[in-house]
Amino acid sequence: MSAATTRSRTPDRLCAEAVDLARSAAEEAAAPGVVGEHVSAVAEGDRVVTHFFECKEMGYRGWRWAVTVTRASRAKVVTLDETVLLPGPDSLLAPEWVPWSERLRPGDMGPGDLLPTEADDLRLEPGYAGEDAGDEAPAGTVPAEALAYPELTDDTEPLDLTETPYEPTATPDSPAAPATESPAVPTRSTIAAVAEELGLRRARVLSRYGLHIAADRWDESFGAKTPMAQAAPAPCVSCGFLLPLAGSLRQAFGVCANEFSPADGHIVSLSYGCGGHSEAAVMPKPLRPPPPVLDSMGADAFPLRPAPDSGSVPLGDGSPEDLGHS
C-alpha cells in the first residue's frame, strides 16, 4: 500500500481556517450579494481543501459556490486554487441530455422535417447489387463506340455490293483457315439501370428484422388482443373491406377500407375485427308495397245536387228558435 493512500483525509488546519480568503474569492467571481453562508469544508487531498458557500442567485436554488484553496509543503501561506459554481444535492438541474435519435417518438415529424437514416440501420438491407457507373466494364466486352457506324463524307467511296468476297475453303492439301472470333456483345446497361426500368431500383429495402418489428407494432395497435377485436363478431380475414398487402406480410396483415371502422386506412392484422364487418349483420331489403289497383271499368254514382235531408241538422216540426236560430 502506497504512502498516499495511508494519509489522513482530515482537512488541513490552515486551509480549513481560510474561510475569509475563500469567501472573498467567491464574491469576486459572483455578483454582489449572492454568496451566502459557509456550508462545509471538504478535503480534496493533502493540503487541498474546498470550501462550499450557499448561492442566493435566483434560478440556482440548491447550488453552491466551491472555492478550492491549497498551500505548499512546510508553507504557512494559503493560496487560491479555483472558484466554481457547482450543483448541490437539492439543486434544480436540467434533465439529462438525450440524443435526438433516442428522443424522437412516432408522430413528432411535421411538414418539412427530415429524418436521416443511419447507414447501418438494422431495419434496412441493400435493395439491389451490381456495378456502379464508375466501375470498369467486364472482361471480354467491346465498348459501344467501337461498334458504331463510321461517319460518311463526300470522299467516302461507295461500297460495291456485287463483288463477292473471297472465302478460303478447306482442301485435302491445305487446312482450313482459322475462324475469326466474333466480338463479344457489349453490356446494354448496368444492373442498376435494369432495376430502374423494372421499378425495383431502391438502394435499400426492409430487412427481416425491419419486417418483424413492423409486424409487432401493427399487431399491438390493430391485433387480436385489442378490446375491439375481442368483441368483434368475426375477424378481418373474412371481411369484404379488407385490402390484402403484397409480399410476405399479406399472410398476416391487410388494409382496412371501411370508412366507418376505427381502423379505416390502417394496416390491421387478419385476426383483428370490429363491428363494421361486412358480413356481421346484413340488413334485409325493405318490402316494397304492391302497386295501387285502379278500377277503370266501374263507375261510382255521384249526385249533382245534395238531397234535402243531407244536412247536419235533421228537419223537424220545431221552430227555428228551438234550434237556437233567431
Secondary structure by P-SEA (a helix, b strand, c coil): cccccccccccccccccaaaaaaaaaaaaccccccccccccccccccbbbbbbbbcccccccbbbbbbbbbcccccbbbbcbbbbbbcccccccccccccccccccccccccbbbbbccccccccccccccccccccccccccccccccccccccbbbbbcccccbbbbbccccccccccccccccccccaaaaaaaacccccccccaaaaaaaaaaaaaaccccccccccccccccccccccccccccccccbbbcccccccccccccccccccccccccccccccccccccccccbbbbbbccccccccccccccccccccccc
